[in-house]
Amino acid sequence: MRERIVGFKNSYITLDILEQFSLGGQTYEQFSGLILELEKEGVLVAVKNAGRNNKTPSLAYKYRINKGLLKKDIQKDIESKRFKLHSLLHLDEYFHLPSEEWENDYPYIEKINTYIEKYGLPISEVPAPERSLALVGDEKWIQEKGGQRVLERLKIWDELNIIPVSDPLAFIINPGKIIHSHHLHLIVENKTTFDGLSTNIKNTTFTTLIYGQGYKIAKSIEYFQKQLPLEDATHSFYYFGDLDWEGIKIWHQLTKKIDVRLAIPFYLASIDKAPTTLKTGQKPSEEAMILFLSFFEPNLKEKISFTLKNLHYWPQEVLSSAELKQVWSEANWIQG
């Protein structure tokens, strides 16, 4: 009951809502006892002009919530438990969070504390599911059930040597180029473009065609060296995505992981086509936009800026499979 009242957004609460907060099967006597106890503590303050019901004992139809008192209860609980936990576990953030966050997280905090008390901090790195199972007995907790957030609140995430698990890189190899010392790689944002180009890789100078899968590429690219361990080789990466705010931000995010150029020939071919209406509520990144436009001539910079500001864009699909293949095969790609 207390937790649900603390989580209630308004400063005032009616009797019928309090009844909804009560446990199923609870009698009126039991329910009224809880409410009167909260009245006595000053947590619930009856609104006099709202009146009281005619039942025995009588309850007010409306109350003002004194959330300060409820928060003090939670803070006392946090304070008392922090002395029982390992010093590595920092609880300061919970003093500023809604009480339900503390209530929800504490069972896991106890399990993490037990692990650390027994084993100390782990020395070796292991994947997130393995560490999750060891900490709380649930392999999905860290990545799928908010466990990483809890570990970050406790200021212990970096100490647990957790390897985040992400999807591996999806790509097609040009077998005739594997023996070379320098390799070109084309990353495309969408599956349609990947499919359209997939049958043409042997007619290009590229070693791989990589399916970026939107923002996932910023993580999956970390698998590149593991999946294509070519010794003493050098690499040049090119990126082609939708020419919209999101496509530009995806490329910009990727530049923070690897040295990746824009696949300019594809973008030039796209800009020659009529743009289409931008349907989603995308938000631009000024930093990403400035860097992106720096690769184009002044007249094209103006055209791209004008088009995007007027909520139009060029999707990758503006180029047909035949056009994609022609650009890829015939363009003059820089080799180093």
N, C-alpha and C positions, 0 to 999 in steps of 0.2 A: 504493500500500500504506500509506504513512505517513498520508495523509489519512483513509483508512478506519479505521485504528486510532485516530486522534484522535477520530473521530466515534463510536467504539464506546462505549456508555454505561457498561459495567461496568469495574471496575478490573482484572479478570482475564479472560484470553481463552484459549481452547483451540486446539490445533493444527488441528483440523478446521475451525474458523471462519477461522483464518488462511489455510487452503488455499482457502476460498471467496473470500477477498479477493484471491487471486493472479490474474494475467492468464491468460486462456484460452490453451491451447497451451504454457504454460510447463512446462519439464521440472522434475523434482524437484531436480536440481542447481542450476538457476537459482533456484527457490523457496527452497531451503535456504540458498543464498548470501545472499539478502536477509534471511532470518530471523537467520542468524548475524551478519550485519553489524549488525542492530538489537540483538542480544544484546551485541555488542562495544561498541556505543555506550551501552548501559545503558538503551535505550528499552524493551526487553523483558527482564525478569528471570525466569529459569527458576524454576519452583516445584519444588524438588528431590524432595519426597515424591510428586509426580505421576509421576515417572519420565520416561524418554526412549525414543524409538522405536529399533528395531534397524537402521535404515537408515544408509547412509553418504553424507554426514555425518549424525550423530544430532541430532535436535531434541527439545526437551522437549514433553511432552503438554499442559502448561499454563504460561502466563506471566503475570506481573504487569506491567501497563502503567505505565510511568513517563511520564505525560502531561506532566509539567512540562518534561521535556527536549524533547518534541515541540513544545510551545507555544513554547519558546525558539527553535526553528528557524523557526517561522512569524513570530515577533516580529522576528527578525533580518531575515527576508525583507521584512517590511513596512517596517522601519526603513531598509533599503538602498534600497528603491524609492521611498520618500517623497521622497528627495532628487533623484530623477530626474523627479518629477512637478511640475506647476505648483503654485505656492504656494496657489492657490485651492482645491485639492483636499485636504481634511482626512481623514487616515486614522486618527485617534485611536480611533474607535469599533471598528475592526477588531482592536485589541489585546485587546478584551474579548469578541469573538465567536468561535464555533467556527471552526477553520481552514478548513473547507469553504466557509464564507461568503466568506472572502478568496480562495480558489482559484476559486470560481465567479464572483466579481465582477471580479477583476482584468483579465480580457480586455476588459471593457466600460470599466473605468477607463482603460485605455490608449487606447481610442478617444476617450473624452471628453477626455482630456489632449491628444490630437492635434488635436481640434477647437478647444479653447481656445487652444492654442499658435498655431494658424493664423489663427483668426478673432477671438479674444477673446470677451468676454461679449456675447450678443446684445442689441440695443437695443430691437427691436420684439417685441411679443407675437405668438406663433403657436400654433395648436392643438397638443396633445400629439403626435399622429401625425407631424406635419411636423417638430417638433423632434427627435423620436425617430429619424426617418430620417436627419436631419442629423448627429446625435451618434454613432449606432452602426450605421447602415445597416439598421435594422429599425423600421418604422413602428409595430409593435405592442409594442415592448419596454417603453416607459414605462408604459402603462396595463394591459397584459395579461401581461407577463412579469417583473414585479417591478422595472422600471427606476426608478420613482418612489422606491422604498425605497432603492435604491443612491444616487440623487442626494441624498436626504435624509441618508444616512450621510456623504456627502462634504461636507455642509453647503453645497450649491450649488443646491438645488432653487429657492429663491426668487430666485436670480440669473439663472436661465435664461429668464425671461419666458414660462412655459408656461401656455397656456390649457387647463384640463382639458376634455375633450369628454364631455358627458353627453347623455342622451336629451332631445329637445325636449319641451315641455309638450303634453299631449294634452287638447284641449277642444272643446266645441261652443259655437257663438255663437248668441245670440238676435238676429237682424238688426234687429228693431224697436227695440232698446235702444242700438244703436251711436251714435246721434245725441245721446244724453243726455250731460250733463256729469259725472254721478256714476254709478258702475257697481257692481253687486253681483256677486260671484263665489262660487260654491259649489264647494268641493273635497271630493271623496269618495274614501275610501281604496281601495275595491275595485271591480273591473270589473262585478260583478253589479249593484251599486247604480248605477253610472254608466249601464249599459244600461237599468236600470229607469226612470231619470229622463230619459234622453236625448230621448224623444219629447214631453216635457211642458214644455220650456224656454220655449216661446212663451206658455204660460199662467202665467208667473211674472214677477216684477219683476227677474229676474237677467239679466245680460248674457252670462255664460258658465257652463258646467258643466265643471269640470276633473277629469280622472281622475288621482288622486294616485299610484297604483301604489306604495302602501306608503311606505317610506323614500325612494324616488326623488324624491318631491315636493320634498324639502329642497334638491335640486340643480336639478331641472328648472324650479322656480319662477323661477330666475334668467333664464330665457328669456322671461318674461311680457312685459316691456316691448318686447322685440324682436319678439315674435309678435303683440302687440296694441298697436301704437304710437299710442294715442289722445292727441292733443295737448291740453294744458290740462284733462285729465280727472282726477277723483279716484276712488279705488277702496276698496271694503270687501270683505274676504275672510271667508268662513265655512268652517269645516271640520267634516266629519262622518266619523267612522271607527268601527271596531269598539270597543265599550266594554270593552276589556281592557287589560292592562298595555302591550302593544305599541302599540295604537291611541293610547293616551294619550301614550306617548313620541314617536310620530311627530308628533302635533300639537305637543307641547312643543318638539321640534327645529325644526319649521317656524316657531314663534313667534320664533326667533332670527334668522330671515331676513326675515319680513314681519309686519306687524300683522294677525293672523288671529284671529277670534273663533270660539267654539264655535257650531255650528249647533244651539242648544239645543232648538228644537222637534223635531228628529229624535231627539235623545237622550231627551227626555221621552217620546216615543212608544215608543221602544225599551224604556225602563225599565218601562213598563206591561206588557210581555210577559214570559213566563217565561224566565229565563236558561238557558243551556246549559252543559255541562261544558267547562271549559278543558282542552284536550287537550295542548297544547304546554308545554314547560318554560319559561315566560316569567318574567322577573325584573322586579320593579317599580322605578320610579325615584321616590324619596320627593319630590324636588323637583317632578317633573312631576305627581305625584298631588296634592300640596298645591295647586298652581296650578289644576289641572283642577277639583278639588272646590270651589274658591272661587266657581265660577259657579252652584252649586246651593244650594237651600234646605237647612237642617240635616237634615230628615228624609230627603231624597234623598241627601245626603252619606253618611249612616249606611247607607242601603240599598246604595249603590254600593260602599262600603268593605267591608261585610259580605259582599256577593256575591263580590267579587274575592278577598278573603282566604280564602274557602271554595272557591276554584278554579272559580268559575262566571263567566260573562260574557254580554254581549249582542252577538252579531255583527250587522253591518249587515243581513244577510239575514233577521233576525227580522221585518223589515217587508216586506210584499209590495210589488210594483210599484205596485199601486193605492194602498196606504197611503203609500208614499213620495211619489207624485204629489200626493196630497191634502194632506199636510203642507207640501210645497213651495209649493203654490198658495195655501193658505189661511192659513198662518202670517203673523204680523205682523213682518216683517223690518225692523230699524232701517236707515234709509237713509243715515246718515252717521256 
